[in-house]
């Protein structure tokens, strides 16, 4: 379940940005999740709920925006 390590990395990154910008917390996060990413959105949401406690994300909501897979020909862009 790599969703847990993804969430831990996400929270770590958010904490860095919060400190860098002198903020005290986060109200909401939006994650764009590619269809071909191999990440399960439900597991990602569950992992976020589990790991956000006692972090700057404790009161934050998580919105997951699905991104459909797409391909294009490198020559004609079709």
N, C-alpha and C positions, 0 to 999 in steps of 0.2 A: 504494500500500500504506500506508494510514493506520494500520495496526496498529503500525508502527514508531514513529510519533509518539505513539500512545496509550501504548505501553510506556515511551517516554522520559518522558512526562508522569507516568506512574504511579511510575516510579523517582524522579523529582524530588520528587514529593509524599511518597513514603515517606522519602526522605532528610530532608526538612523535619521530619516527625513524629519520626524517630529523634533528630535533634538537639534538638527541643523537649522530648522526654521523657528525654534523657540516656542513650539506649541506644547500643549499639555495633554492632548488626547486626540482621538480620531472619532468622528461621528459615523462615517460610512466609507466603505471600500467597494470599488467596482472592478471586477476581474473579467477580462475578455478571454474566453476559453475556446480555442480552436477545436473544431470537430475531429481533426486528425491528431490531436495532441496526445491521446492515450490517457487523458485524465478524466476521471469520473466526477462530474459536477456535484452529484449528491454526496459522494465521499469527501470531496473538497469542502463542501458546506459543513458537513459533520465534523471534520477535522478542525475547521475554523471555530466552531462552537466550543470544541473541547479545549483548544489551545489559547483562545483569546483572553481567558480569565487572567487577571493580575498582570495584564500588559496594557499598553496604550490603546489597544483595540478592544478592551473589555466591554465598552458600551457601543461598539460599532456594529452596524449591520453590514452584511456582505451581499452584494448583488453580483450574480454571475451572468454575463452576457454571452450566449453562444455565438460562435463565429463559424459559418458554414465553410467547408473546404472548397477551394477553387483552384483550378489549374489553367495555365495559359501556355500556348506554344511560344517558345523563345524567339522564333523567327517572325511569325505573323501576329503574335499576341492574341490569337483567337482562342 
